[in-house]
Amino acid sequence: MRIILLFSSLFLSSAAFASNTDEARQTIKAFSSDLKQVLVSTMKQSGPLAAISVCNTAAPAIASQHSNSPWQISRSALKTRNSDNQPDAWLKNVLLNFEQRKLNGEPVASIEYQEQRPDGWYFVKAIPTQKACLACHGSQIDPTVSKKIATLYPNDQATDFKLGDIRGAFVVKRASENHQ
């Protein structure tokens, strides 16, 4: 009887884990799609200078829009632009592990990590640096764009990326029942 209960518990646990993973991926897909649409549209219509201002205000608003209880979505990186997105020690280790996985040949687009922690279940997915990102995050940024970035983000570290680098990560959290 105990063995049946143990296996039932493991099955339910893995089913919930799979469900969380699917929902987290859907949350990331919706968030990244909306953010990319706003940024690409602004870049095409008004250029990177305008896109910086839009990103400054739109990214947090879009993240908030996609943070539906009990899910919360955010972004972080080893080299942040917005100091509010600095990783804590746990997330920094996850991001360092992502870099190692990339060095080992794993495609950036498939790098993910999930973990149940005391305050909730976390799903972290690497963000690949795409061509459009390089206008504001590359090594050859227009001086007027650099000046605008410095004004909005005085502690900016998010430059010198190359196509295919890990730009950062999406972090989806589902709070534990006792931490909501």
VMD Tcl script that builds the backbone (N, CA, C; Angstrom):
set m [mol new atoms 540]
animate dup $m
set s [atomselect $m all]
$s set {name element resname resid chain x y z} {
  {N N MET 1 A 0.826 -1.194 0.000}
  {CA C MET 1 A 0.000 0.000 0.000}
  {C C MET 1 A 0.875 1.265 0.000}
  {N N ARG 2 A 1.922 1.258 0.819}
  {CA C ARG 2 A 2.816 2.418 0.873}
  {C C ARG 2 A 3.490 2.656 -0.473}
  {N N ILE 3 A 3.854 1.562 -1.137}
  {CA C ILE 3 A 4.506 1.686 -2.438}
  {C C ILE 3 A 3.550 2.316 -3.449}
  {N N ILE 4 A 2.295 1.907 -3.421}
  {CA C ILE 4 A 1.295 2.481 -4.331}
  {C C ILE 4 A 1.134 3.970 -4.051}
  {N N LEU 5 A 1.062 4.349 -2.780}
  {CA C LEU 5 A 0.946 5.763 -2.425}
  {C C LEU 5 A 2.175 6.545 -2.871}
  {N N LEU 6 A 3.345 5.958 -2.695}
  {CA C LEU 6 A 4.579 6.618 -3.109}
  {C C LEU 6 A 4.583 6.844 -4.619}
  {N N PHE 7 A 4.262 5.812 -5.398}
  {CA C PHE 7 A 4.234 5.953 -6.849}
  {C C PHE 7 A 3.141 6.914 -7.302}
  {N N SER 8 A 2.005 6.892 -6.643}
  {CA C SER 8 A 0.925 7.832 -6.976}
  {C C SER 8 A 1.381 9.258 -6.726}
  {N N SER 9 A 2.038 9.457 -5.609}
  {CA C SER 9 A 2.548 10.776 -5.259}
  {C C SER 9 A 3.578 11.250 -6.281}
  {N N LEU 10 A 4.491 10.373 -6.668}
  {CA C LEU 10 A 5.500 10.728 -7.665}
  {C C LEU 10 A 4.861 11.042 -9.008}
  {N N PHE 11 A 3.867 10.267 -9.406}
  {CA C PHE 11 A 3.190 10.499 -10.672}
  {C C PHE 11 A 2.491 11.859 -10.671}
  {N N LEU 12 A 1.755 12.150 -9.609}
  {CA C LEU 12 A 1.053 13.431 -9.519}
  {C C LEU 12 A 2.041 14.583 -9.495}
  {N N SER 13 A 3.141 14.392 -8.794}
  {CA C SER 13 A 4.174 15.407 -8.714}
  {C C SER 13 A 4.776 15.687 -10.088}
  {N N SER 14 A 5.099 14.646 -10.836}
  {CA C SER 14 A 5.695 14.837 -12.158}
  {C C SER 14 A 4.673 15.414 -13.135}
  {N N ALA 15 A 3.412 15.068 -12.994}
  {CA C ALA 15 A 2.365 15.636 -13.851}
  {C C ALA 15 A 2.215 17.131 -13.581}
  {N N ALA 16 A 2.245 17.518 -12.313}
  {CA C ALA 16 A 2.160 18.940 -11.960}
  {C C ALA 16 A 3.383 19.686 -12.481}
  {N N PHE 17 A 4.552 19.060 -12.376}
  {CA C PHE 17 A 5.795 19.643 -12.861}
  {C C PHE 17 A 5.694 19.889 -14.363}
  {N N ALA 18 A 5.202 18.900 -15.113}
  {CA C ALA 18 A 5.054 19.024 -16.565}
  {C C ALA 18 A 4.050 20.117 -16.915}
  {N N SER 19 A 2.961 20.180 -16.165}
  {CA C SER 19 A 1.956 21.213 -16.391}
  {C C SER 19 A 2.546 22.599 -16.133}
  {N N ASN 20 A 3.290 22.738 -15.035}
  {CA C ASN 20 A 3.953 24.010 -14.733}
  {C C ASN 20 A 4.902 24.399 -15.859}
  {N N THR 21 A 5.673 23.433 -16.338}
  {CA C THR 21 A 6.636 23.698 -17.410}
  {C C THR 21 A 5.927 24.196 -18.659}
  {N N ASP 22 A 4.853 23.542 -19.047}
  {CA C ASP 22 A 4.092 23.968 -20.226}
  {C C ASP 22 A 3.534 25.377 -20.044}
  {N N GLU 23 A 2.953 25.635 -18.879}
  {CA C GLU 23 A 2.386 26.964 -18.618}
  {C C GLU 23 A 3.475 28.030 -18.584}
  {N N ALA 24 A 4.628 27.704 -18.002}
  {CA C ALA 24 A 5.740 28.656 -17.953}
  {C C ALA 24 A 6.230 28.973 -19.365}
  {N N ARG 25 A 6.370 27.960 -20.188}
  {CA C ARG 25 A 6.802 28.178 -21.579}
  {C C ARG 25 A 5.792 29.045 -22.332}
  {N N GLN 26 A 4.503 28.805 -22.109}
  {CA C GLN 26 A 3.467 29.612 -22.764}
  {C C GLN 26 A 3.530 31.063 -22.292}
  {N N THR 27 A 3.770 31.258 -21.004}
  {CA C THR 27 A 3.888 32.611 -20.450}
  {C C THR 27 A 5.068 33.337 -21.086}
  {N N ILE 28 A 6.198 32.655 -21.187}
  {CA C ILE 28 A 7.391 33.247 -21.803}
  {C C ILE 28 A 7.137 33.557 -23.272}
  {N N LYS 29 A 6.522 32.630 -23.976}
  {CA C LYS 29 A 6.253 32.833 -25.403}
  {C C LYS 29 A 5.374 34.065 -25.618}
  {N N ALA 30 A 4.320 34.195 -24.829}
  {CA C ALA 30 A 3.413 35.341 -24.968}
  {C C ALA 30 A 4.126 36.646 -24.615}
  {N N PHE 31 A 4.858 36.645 -23.506}
  {CA C PHE 31 A 5.580 37.842 -23.072}
  {C C PHE 31 A 6.627 38.251 -24.107}
  {N N SER 32 A 7.465 37.300 -24.526}
  {CA C SER 32 A 8.543 37.639 -25.462}
  {C C SER 32 A 7.988 38.074 -26.817}
  {N N SER 33 A 6.897 37.467 -27.240}
  {CA C SER 33 A 6.270 37.845 -28.503}
  {C C SER 33 A 5.743 39.277 -28.443}
  {N N ASP 34 A 5.048 39.615 -27.363}
  {CA C ASP 34 A 4.517 40.975 -27.214}
  {C C ASP 34 A 5.642 42.002 -27.118}
  {N N LEU 35 A 6.673 41.692 -26.342}
  {CA C LEU 35 A 7.797 42.618 -26.186}
  {C C LEU 35 A 8.524 42.808 -27.516}
  {N N LYS 36 A 8.780 41.722 -28.199}
  {CA C LYS 36 A 9.480 41.799 -29.485}
  {C C LYS 36 A 8.666 42.595 -30.498}
  {N N GLN 37 A 7.360 42.366 -30.519}
  {CA C GLN 37 A 6.496 43.087 -31.455}
  {C C GLN 37 A 6.585 44.597 -31.226}
  {N N VAL 38 A 6.525 45.022 -29.973}
  {CA C VAL 38 A 6.602 46.448 -29.647}
  {C C VAL 38 A 7.969 47.009 -30.037}
  {N N LEU 39 A 9.030 46.296 -29.694}
  {CA C LEU 39 A 10.377 46.793 -29.977}
  {C C LEU 39 A 10.679 46.828 -31.476}
  {N N VAL 40 A 10.355 45.767 -32.191}
  {CA C VAL 40 A 10.631 45.721 -33.632}
  {C C VAL 40 A 9.817 46.784 -34.359}
  {N N SER 41 A 8.569 46.938 -33.988}
  {CA C SER 41 A 7.710 47.956 -34.594}
  {C C SER 41 A 8.286 49.357 -34.366}
  {N N THR 42 A 8.701 49.632 -33.144}
  {CA C THR 42 A 9.279 50.942 -32.825}
  {C C THR 42 A 10.594 51.149 -33.571}
  {N N MET 43 A 11.422 50.107 -33.630}
  {CA C MET 43 A 12.701 50.207 -34.352}
  {C C MET 43 A 12.451 50.545 -35.823}
  {N N LYS 44 A 11.482 49.883 -36.444}
  {CA C LYS 44 A 11.198 50.116 -37.865}
  {C C LYS 44 A 10.635 51.514 -38.098}
  {N N GLN 45 A 9.731 51.951 -37.217}
  {CA C GLN 45 A 9.065 53.238 -37.405}
  {C C GLN 45 A 9.928 54.424 -36.986}
  {N N SER 46 A 10.666 54.273 -35.867}
  {CA C SER 46 A 11.339 55.439 -35.299}
  {C C SER 46 A 12.815 55.239 -34.975}
  {N N GLY 47 A 13.323 54.026 -35.125}
  {CA C GLY 47 A 14.738 53.781 -34.881}
  {C C GLY 47 A 15.051 53.377 -33.446}
  {N N PRO 48 A 16.334 53.032 -33.209}
  {CA C PRO 48 A 16.734 52.516 -31.897}
  {C C PRO 48 A 16.609 53.523 -30.758}
  {N N LEU 49 A 16.780 54.805 -31.058}
  {CA C LEU 49 A 16.669 55.816 -30.001}
  {C C LEU 49 A 15.278 55.789 -29.374}
  {N N ALA 50 A 14.263 55.717 -30.201}
  {CA C ALA 50 A 12.886 55.635 -29.693}
  {C C ALA 50 A 12.633 54.292 -29.021}
  {N N ALA 51 A 13.227 53.231 -29.552}
  {CA C ALA 51 A 13.019 51.891 -28.987}
  {C C ALA 51 A 13.539 51.797 -27.556}
  {N N ILE 52 A 14.604 52.535 -27.255}
  {CA C ILE 52 A 15.150 52.520 -25.889}
  {C C ILE 52 A 14.114 53.057 -24.908}
  {N N SER 53 A 13.502 54.171 -25.251}
  {CA C SER 53 A 12.477 54.751 -24.372}
  {C C SER 53 A 11.279 53.827 -24.234}
  {N N VAL 54 A 10.875 53.220 -25.344}
  {CA C VAL 54 A 9.746 52.291 -25.313}
  {C C VAL 54 A 10.091 51.088 -24.440}
  {N N CYS 55 A 11.290 50.564 -24.614}
  {CA C CYS 55 A 11.715 49.406 -23.817}
  {C C CYS 55 A 11.726 49.760 -22.332}
  {N N ASN 56 A 12.164 50.973 -22.029}
  {CA C ASN 56 A 12.237 51.423 -20.640}
  {C C ASN 56 A 10.879 51.409 -19.958}
  {N N THR 57 A 9.842 51.760 -20.687}
  {CA C THR 57 A 8.505 51.812 -20.086}
  {C C THR 57 A 7.644 50.595 -20.432}
  {N N ALA 58 A 7.792 50.086 -21.653}
  {CA C ALA 58 A 6.920 48.990 -22.097}
  {C C ALA 58 A 7.294 47.642 -21.502}
  {N N ALA 59 A 8.584 47.353 -21.381}
  {CA C ALA 59 A 8.994 46.022 -20.895}
  {C C ALA 59 A 8.414 45.710 -19.516}
  {N N PRO 60 A 8.534 46.617 -18.532}
  {CA C PRO 60 A 7.923 46.310 -17.230}
  {C C PRO 60 A 6.397 46.185 -17.305}
  {N N ALA 61 A 5.770 47.017 -18.135}
  {CA C ALA 61 A 4.310 46.956 -18.265}
  {C C ALA 61 A 3.868 45.642 -18.909}
  {N N ILE 62 A 4.602 45.198 -19.924}
  {CA C ILE 62 A 4.260 43.934 -20.587}
  {C C ILE 62 A 4.498 42.766 -19.636}
  {N N ALA 63 A 5.581 42.827 -18.861}
  {CA C ALA 63 A 5.839 41.773 -17.863}
  {C C ALA 63 A 4.700 41.720 -16.854}
  {N N SER 64 A 4.251 42.877 -16.414}
  {CA C SER 64 A 3.143 42.938 -15.457}
  {C C SER 64 A 1.866 42.359 -16.062}
  {N N GLN 65 A 1.628 42.674 -17.322}
  {CA C GLN 65 A 0.445 42.171 -18.031}
  {C C GLN 65 A 0.451 40.641 -18.109}
  {N N HIS 66 A 1.633 40.047 -18.233}
  {CA C HIS 66 A 1.737 38.589 -18.358}
  {C C HIS 66 A 1.983 37.888 -17.024}
  {N N SER 67 A 2.021 38.654 -15.954}
  {CA C SER 67 A 2.184 38.066 -14.623}
  {C C SER 67 A 0.806 37.860 -14.023}
  {N N ASN 68 A 0.212 36.746 -14.389}
  {CA C ASN 68 A -1.126 36.414 -13.914}
  {C C ASN 68 A -1.009 35.495 -12.717}
  {N N SER 69 A -1.673 35.860 -11.645}
  {CA C SER 69 A -1.614 35.053 -10.433}
  {C C SER 69 A -1.949 33.616 -10.759}
  {N N PRO 70 A -1.189 32.664 -10.348}
  {CA C PRO 70 A -0.044 32.729 -9.443}
  {C C PRO 70 A 1.296 32.894 -10.161}
  {N N TRP 71 A 1.309 33.189 -11.466}
  {CA C TRP 71 A 2.548 33.298 -12.240}
  {C C TRP 71 A 3.113 34.703 -12.217}
  {N N GLN 72 A 4.424 34.791 -12.093}
  {CA C GLN 72 A 5.124 36.069 -12.191}
  {C C GLN 72 A 6.260 35.883 -13.190}
  {N N ILE 73 A 6.403 36.821 -14.126}
  {CA C ILE 73 A 7.490 36.728 -15.104}
  {C C ILE 73 A 8.385 37.946 -14.982}
  {N N SER 74 A 9.673 37.708 -15.132}
  {CA C SER 74 A 10.653 38.788 -15.098}
  {C C SER 74 A 11.820 38.399 -15.995}
  {N N ARG 75 A 12.764 39.314 -16.115}
  {CA C ARG 75 A 13.988 39.037 -16.858}
  {C C ARG 75 A 15.172 39.374 -15.969}
  {N N SER 76 A 16.263 38.693 -16.209}
  {CA C SER 76 A 17.498 38.975 -15.498}
  {C C SER 76 A 18.659 38.624 -16.416}
  {N N ALA 77 A 19.866 38.948 -15.973}
  {CA C ALA 77 A 21.055 38.674 -16.778}
  {C C ALA 77 A 22.296 38.803 -15.907}
  {N N LEU 78 A 23.380 38.273 -16.418}
  {CA C LEU 78 A 24.661 38.487 -15.747}
  {C C LEU 78 A 25.129 39.919 -15.979}
  {N N LYS 79 A 24.789 40.472 -17.161}
  {CA C LYS 79 A 25.104 41.869 -17.480}
  {C C LYS 79 A 23.764 42.588 -17.686}
  {N N THR 80 A 23.313 43.279 -16.663}
  {CA C THR 80 A 21.993 43.911 -16.727}
  {C C THR 80 A 22.077 45.344 -17.241}
  {N N ARG 81 A 20.989 45.782 -17.805}
  {CA C ARG 81 A 20.838 47.186 -18.186}
  {C C ARG 81 A 20.106 47.902 -17.052}
  {N N ASN 82 A 19.012 47.342 -16.613}
  {CA C ASN 82 A 18.214 47.911 -15.528}
  {C C ASN 82 A 18.662 47.253 -14.226}
  {N N SER 83 A 19.158 48.044 -13.298}
  {CA C SER 83 A 19.685 47.477 -12.046}
  {C C SER 83 A 18.607 46.755 -11.233}
  {N N ASP 84 A 17.332 47.013 -11.518}
  {CA C ASP 84 A 16.250 46.289 -10.834}
  {C C ASP 84 A 16.218 44.811 -11.234}
  {N N ASN 85 A 16.902 44.469 -12.318}
  {CA C ASN 85 A 16.884 43.094 -12.828}
  {C C ASN 85 A 18.109 42.276 -12.422}
  {N N GLN 86 A 18.883 42.775 -11.468}
  {CA C GLN 86 A 20.071 42.045 -11.003}
  {C C GLN 86 A 19.662 40.683 -10.453}
  {N N PRO 87 A 20.417 39.634 -10.786}
  {CA C PRO 87 A 20.083 38.307 -10.248}
  {C C PRO 87 A 20.523 38.167 -8.792}
  {N N ASP 88 A 19.752 37.410 -8.020}
  {CA C ASP 88 A 20.215 37.064 -6.673}
  {C C ASP 88 A 21.262 35.957 -6.828}
  {N N ALA 89 A 21.827 35.489 -5.722}
  {CA C ALA 89 A 22.905 34.492 -5.777}
  {C C ALA 89 A 22.454 33.206 -6.470}
  {N N TRP 90 A 21.239 32.744 -6.156}
  {CA C TRP 90 A 20.730 31.516 -6.769}
  {C C TRP 90 A 20.616 31.668 -8.285}
  {N N LEU 91 A 19.981 32.773 -8.727}
  {CA C LEU 91 A 19.781 32.989 -10.159}
  {C C LEU 91 A 21.114 33.226 -10.868}
  {N N LYS 92 A 22.032 33.896 -10.217}
  {CA C LYS 92 A 23.355 34.108 -10.819}
  {C C LYS 92 A 24.018 32.760 -11.114}
  {N N ASN 93 A 23.900 31.810 -10.190}
  {CA C ASN 93 A 24.457 30.474 -10.426}
  {C C ASN 93 A 23.767 29.777 -11.596}
  {N N VAL 94 A 22.454 29.940 -11.708}
  {CA C VAL 94 A 21.720 29.361 -12.841}
  {C C VAL 94 A 22.238 29.967 -14.149}
  {N N LEU 95 A 22.410 31.287 -14.170}
  {CA C LEU 95 A 22.877 31.966 -15.380}
  {C C LEU 95 A 24.313 31.571 -15.736}
  {N N LEU 96 A 25.159 31.408 -14.735}
  {CA C LEU 96 A 26.528 30.939 -14.988}
  {C C LEU 96 A 26.509 29.521 -15.563}
  {N N ASN 97 A 25.602 28.692 -15.049}
  {CA C ASN 97 A 25.439 27.340 -15.585}
  {C C ASN 97 A 24.978 27.388 -17.042}
  {N N PHE 98 A 24.098 28.329 -17.371}
  {CA C PHE 98 A 23.651 28.497 -18.758}
  {C C PHE 98 A 24.851 28.790 -19.667}
  {N N GLU 99 A 25.734 29.677 -19.211}
  {CA C GLU 99 A 26.918 30.021 -20.009}
  {C C GLU 99 A 27.783 28.780 -20.245}
  {N N GLN 100 A 27.931 27.962 -19.214}
  {CA C GLN 100 A 28.721 26.740 -19.350}
  {C C GLN 100 A 28.055 25.774 -20.330}
  {N N ARG 101 A 26.758 25.656 -20.249}
  {CA C ARG 101 A 26.028 24.780 -21.170}
  {C C ARG 101 A 26.203 25.252 -22.616}
  {N N LYS 102 A 26.195 26.576 -22.822}
  {CA C LYS 102 A 26.428 27.124 -24.165}
  {C C LYS 102 A 27.837 26.762 -24.630}
  {N N LEU 103 A 28.820 26.931 -23.753}
  {CA C LEU 103 A 30.204 26.570 -24.093}
  {C C LEU 103 A 30.340 25.091 -24.437}
  {N N ASN 104 A 29.510 24.269 -23.807}
  {CA C ASN 104 A 29.526 22.823 -24.068}
  {C C ASN 104 A 28.781 22.453 -25.351}
  {N N GLY 105 A 28.234 23.458 -26.049}
  {CA C GLY 105 A 27.607 23.211 -27.339}
  {C C GLY 105 A 26.094 23.151 -27.357}
  {N N GLU 106 A 25.454 23.341 -26.211}
  {CA C GLU 106 A 23.987 23.312 -26.196}
  {C C GLU 106 A 23.445 24.576 -26.870}
  {N N PRO 107 A 22.480 24.448 -27.767}
  {CA C PRO 107 A 21.904 25.633 -28.414}
  {C C PRO 107 A 21.235 26.549 -27.378}
  {N N VAL 108 A 21.519 27.839 -27.460}
  {CA C VAL 108 A 20.998 28.799 -26.484}
  {C C VAL 108 A 19.479 28.739 -26.400}
  {N N ALA 109 A 18.816 28.602 -27.528}
  {CA C ALA 109 A 17.346 28.599 -27.547}
  {C C ALA 109 A 16.737 27.437 -26.767}
  {N N SER 110 A 17.508 26.401 -26.496}
  {CA C SER 110 A 16.956 25.250 -25.765}
  {C C SER 110 A 17.415 25.184 -24.308}
  {N N ILE 111 A 18.181 26.160 -23.864}
  {CA C ILE 111 A 18.697 26.130 -22.491}
  {C C ILE 111 A 17.610 26.581 -21.517}
  {N N GLU 112 A 17.246 25.677 -20.608}
  {CA C GLU 112 A 16.205 25.927 -19.602}
  {C C GLU 112 A 16.627 25.287 -18.283}
  {N N TYR 113 A 15.981 25.744 -17.216}
  {CA C TYR 113 A 16.218 25.152 -15.902}
  {C C TYR 113 A 14.949 25.340 -15.081}
  {N N GLN 114 A 14.636 24.362 -14.247}
  {CA C GLN 114 A 13.482 24.489 -13.352}
  {C C GLN 114 A 13.829 23.915 -11.996}
  {N N GLU 115 A 13.250 24.521 -10.979}
  {CA C GLU 115 A 13.536 24.069 -9.617}
  {C C GLU 115 A 12.412 24.492 -8.675}
  {N N GLN 116 A 12.064 23.579 -7.787}
  {CA C GLN 116 A 11.143 23.901 -6.701}
  {C C GLN 116 A 11.991 24.468 -5.568}
  {N N ARG 117 A 11.670 25.673 -5.138}
  {CA C ARG 117 A 12.380 26.325 -4.037}
  {C C ARG 117 A 11.367 26.583 -2.926}
  {N N PRO 118 A 11.825 26.954 -1.739}
  {CA C PRO 118 A 10.882 27.157 -0.629}
  {C C PRO 118 A 9.769 28.170 -0.922}
  {N N ASP 119 A 10.075 29.214 -1.711}
  {CA C ASP 119 A 9.069 30.243 -1.983}
  {C C ASP 119 A 8.281 30.011 -3.265}
  {N N GLY 120 A 8.609 28.954 -4.015}
  {CA C GLY 120 A 7.854 28.685 -5.228}
  {C C GLY 120 A 8.614 27.835 -6.220}
  {N N TRP 121 A 7.948 27.578 -7.349}
  {CA C TRP 121 A 8.532 26.798 -8.429}
  {C C TRP 121 A 9.042 27.780 -9.476}
  {N N TYR 122 A 10.272 27.572 -9.934}
  {CA C TYR 122 A 10.919 28.479 -10.878}
  {C C TYR 122 A 11.223 27.778 -12.198}
  {N N PHE 123 A 11.024 28.515 -13.279}
  {CA C PHE 123 A 11.398 28.065 -14.617}
  {C C PHE 123 A 12.208 29.202 -15.233}
  {N N VAL 124 A 13.417 28.894 -15.666}
  {CA C VAL 124 A 14.320 29.907 -16.212}
  {C C VAL 124 A 14.707 29.477 -17.626}
  {N N LYS 125 A 14.589 30.393 -18.576}
  {CA C LYS 125 A 14.897 30.089 -19.982}
  {C C LYS 125 A 15.842 31.153 -20.533}
  {N N ALA 126 A 16.921 30.701 -21.158}
  {CA C ALA 126 A 17.905 31.618 -21.739}
  {C C ALA 126 A 17.292 32.437 -22.874}
  {N N ILE 127 A 17.758 33.678 -22.992}
  {CA C ILE 127 A 17.347 34.567 -24.084}
  {C C ILE 127 A 18.526 34.691 -25.052}
  {N N PRO 128 A 18.382 34.182 -26.273}
  {CA C PRO 128 A 19.471 34.320 -27.248}
  {C C PRO 128 A 19.544 35.754 -27.784}
  {N N THR 129 A 20.743 36.254 -27.977}
  {CA C THR 129 A 20.925 37.569 -28.585}
  {C C THR 129 A 20.655 37.441 -30.081}
  {N N GLN 130 A 19.679 38.222 -30.544}
  {CA C GLN 130 A 19.312 38.212 -31.958}
  {C C GLN 130 A 19.880 39.456 -32.637}
  {N N LYS 131 A 19.838 39.472 -33.947}
  {CA C LYS 131 A 20.415 40.585 -34.711}
  {C C LYS 131 A 19.843 41.938 -34.275}
  {N N ALA 132 A 18.534 42.001 -34.087}
  {CA C ALA 132 A 17.895 43.264 -33.705}
  {C C ALA 132 A 18.390 43.775 -32.345}
  {N N CYS 133 A 18.823 42.867 -31.479}
  {CA C CYS 133 A 19.301 43.246 -30.139}
  {C C CYS 133 A 20.599 44.044 -30.195}
  {N N LEU 134 A 21.385 43.813 -31.252}
  {CA C LEU 134 A 22.731 44.373 -31.311}
  {C C LEU 134 A 22.761 45.888 -31.461}
  {N N ALA 135 A 21.683 46.494 -31.954}
  {CA C ALA 135 A 21.642 47.953 -32.092}
  {C C ALA 135 A 21.787 48.644 -30.738}
  {N N CYS 136 A 21.310 47.995 -29.691}
  {CA C CYS 136 A 21.376 48.575 -28.345}
  {C C CYS 136 A 22.231 47.755 -27.378}
  {N N HIS 137 A 22.534 46.509 -27.739}
  {CA C HIS 137 A 23.276 45.627 -26.832}
  {C C HIS 137 A 24.583 45.109 -27.431}
  {N N GLY 138 A 24.928 45.533 -28.640}
  {CA C GLY 138 A 26.134 45.048 -29.303}
  {C C GLY 138 A 27.379 45.815 -28.893}
  {N N SER 139 A 28.414 45.702 -29.705}
  {CA C SER 139 A 29.683 46.375 -29.400}
  {C C SER 139 A 29.853 47.664 -30.201}
  {N N GLN 140 A 29.007 47.882 -31.205}
  {CA C GLN 140 A 29.092 49.094 -32.026}
  {C C GLN 140 A 27.754 49.828 -31.974}
  {N N ILE 141 A 27.524 50.494 -30.872}
  {CA C ILE 141 A 26.262 51.204 -30.645}
  {C C ILE 141 A 26.437 52.659 -31.062}
  {N N ASP 142 A 25.476 53.173 -31.795}
  {CA C ASP 142 A 25.494 54.568 -32.220}
  {C C ASP 142 A 25.671 55.468 -30.992}
  {N N PRO 143 A 26.527 56.509 -31.079}
  {CA C PRO 143 A 26.777 57.380 -29.918}
  {C C PRO 143 A 25.521 58.038 -29.331}
  {N N THR 144 A 24.559 58.420 -30.179}
  {CA C THR 144 A 23.333 59.023 -29.627}
  {C C THR 144 A 22.517 57.984 -28.858}
  {N N VAL 145 A 22.559 56.745 -29.320}
  {CA C VAL 145 A 21.873 55.653 -28.626}
  {C C VAL 145 A 22.573 55.382 -27.296}
  {N N SER 146 A 23.906 55.345 -27.317}
  {CA C SER 146 A 24.678 55.135 -26.076}
  {C C SER 146 A 24.382 56.217 -25.048}
  {N N LYS 147 A 24.270 57.452 -25.516}
  {CA C LYS 147 A 23.987 58.570 -24.605}
  {C C LYS 147 A 22.605 58.406 -23.967}
  {N N LYS 148 A 21.621 58.021 -24.768}
  {CA C LYS 148 A 20.258 57.808 -24.254}
  {C C LYS 148 A 20.241 56.657 -23.245}
  {N N ILE 149 A 20.958 55.578 -23.559}
  {CA C ILE 149 A 21.044 54.439 -22.636}
  {C C ILE 149 A 21.656 54.888 -21.313}
  {N N ALA 150 A 22.737 55.667 -21.388}
  {CA C ALA 150 A 23.411 56.144 -20.169}
  {C C ALA 150 A 22.496 57.032 -19.333}
  {N N THR 151 A 21.636 57.799 -19.997}
  {CA C THR 151 A 20.688 58.658 -19.276}
  {C C THR 151 A 19.639 57.824 -18.545}
  {N N LEU 152 A 19.074 56.843 -19.240}
  {CA C LEU 152 A 18.020 56.017 -18.639}
  {C C LEU 152 A 18.562 54.949 -17.692}
  {N N TYR 153 A 19.760 54.471 -17.983}
  {CA C TYR 153 A 20.346 53.357 -17.215}
  {C C TYR 153 A 21.800 53.690 -16.858}
  {N N PRO 154 A 22.020 54.501 -15.828}
  {CA C PRO 154 A 23.390 54.920 -15.501}
  {C C PRO 154 A 24.335 53.773 -15.125}
  {N N ASN 155 A 23.807 52.646 -14.717}
  {CA C ASN 155 A 24.657 51.506 -14.337}
  {C C ASN 155 A 24.618 50.387 -15.379}
  {N N ASP 156 A 24.370 50.750 -16.634}
  {CA C ASP 156 A 24.239 49.766 -17.713}
  {C C ASP 156 A 25.493 48.911 -17.867}
  {N N GLN 157 A 25.268 47.606 -17.941}
  {CA C GLN 157 A 26.352 46.649 -18.205}
  {C C GLN 157 A 26.041 45.807 -19.447}
  {N N ALA 158 A 24.877 46.013 -20.045}
  {CA C ALA 158 A 24.360 45.104 -21.078}
  {C C ALA 158 A 24.792 45.475 -22.495}
  {N N THR 159 A 26.108 45.513 -22.707}
  {CA C THR 159 A 26.634 45.796 -24.038}
  {C C THR 159 A 27.692 44.753 -24.404}
  {N N ASP 160 A 28.193 44.878 -25.618}
  {CA C ASP 160 A 29.245 43.994 -26.148}
  {C C ASP 160 A 28.774 42.563 -26.390}
  {N N PHE 161 A 27.486 42.383 -26.587}
  {CA C PHE 161 A 26.964 41.061 -26.934}
  {C C PHE 161 A 27.192 40.805 -28.420}
  {N N LYS 162 A 27.298 39.538 -28.751}
  {CA C LYS 162 A 27.420 39.099 -30.137}
  {C C LYS 162 A 26.210 38.229 -30.467}
  {N N LEU 163 A 25.913 38.136 -31.744}
  {CA C LEU 163 A 24.812 37.299 -32.207}
  {C C LEU 163 A 24.967 35.891 -31.638}
  {N N GLY 164 A 23.910 35.384 -31.002}
  {CA C GLY 164 A 23.935 34.036 -30.438}
  {C C GLY 164 A 24.388 33.952 -28.993}
  {N N ASP 165 A 24.882 35.062 -28.427}
  {CA C ASP 165 A 25.235 35.060 -27.001}
  {C C ASP 165 A 23.975 34.896 -26.161}
  {N N ILE 166 A 24.165 34.549 -24.901}
  {CA C ILE 166 A 23.039 34.545 -23.960}
  {C C ILE 166 A 22.883 35.975 -23.458}
  {N N ARG 167 A 21.814 36.610 -23.887}
  {CA C ARG 167 A 21.550 38.006 -23.504}
  {C C ARG 167 A 21.084 38.092 -22.054}
  {N N GLY 168 A 20.388 37.072 -21.599}
  {CA C GLY 168 A 19.846 37.027 -20.247}
  {C C GLY 168 A 18.918 35.839 -20.142}
  {N N ALA 169 A 17.913 35.980 -19.284}
  {CA C ALA 169 A 16.966 34.873 -19.114}
  {C C ALA 169 A 15.603 35.399 -18.699}
  {N N PHE 170 A 14.593 34.676 -19.132}
  {CA C PHE 170 A 13.244 34.879 -18.621}
  {C C PHE 170 A 13.125 34.026 -17.368}
  {N N VAL 171 A 12.495 34.574 -16.350}
  {CA C VAL 171 A 12.299 33.849 -15.091}
  {C C VAL 171 A 10.806 33.833 -14.793}
  {N N VAL 172 A 10.242 32.640 -14.727}
  {CA C VAL 172 A 8.827 32.496 -14.384}
  {C C VAL 172 A 8.758 31.814 -13.029}
  {N N LYS 173 A 7.974 32.408 -12.148}
  {CA C LYS 173 A 7.829 31.863 -10.793}
  {C C LYS 173 A 6.357 31.605 -10.512}
  {N N ARG 174 A 6.109 30.454 -9.937}
  {CA C ARG 174 A 4.772 30.145 -9.422}
  {C C ARG 174 A 4.934 30.056 -7.913}
  {N N ALA 175 A 4.349 31.008 -7.204}
  {CA C ALA 175 A 4.522 31.083 -5.756}
  {C C ALA 175 A 3.939 29.863 -5.058}
  {N N SER 176 A 4.599 29.448 -3.985}
  {CA C SER 176 A 4.063 28.384 -3.131}
  {C C SER 176 A 2.798 28.893 -2.473}
  {N N GLU 177 A 1.943 27.975 -2.085}
  {CA C GLU 177 A 0.674 28.351 -1.443}
  {C C GLU 177 A 0.888 29.285 -0.255}
  {N N ASN 178 A 1.921 29.027 0.538}
  {CA C ASN 178 A 2.137 29.831 1.740}
  {C C ASN 178 A 2.970 31.083 1.477}
  {N N HIS 179 A 3.314 31.365 0.205}
  {CA C HIS 179 A 4.086 32.561 -0.125}
  {C C HIS 179 A 3.360 33.468 -1.115}
  {N N GLN 180 A 2.070 33.302 -1.285}
  {CA C GLN 180 A 1.345 34.136 -2.255}
  {C C GLN 180 A 0.910 35.431 -1.632}
}
mol reanalyze $m
mol bondsrecalc $m
mol representation Tube
mol addrep $m
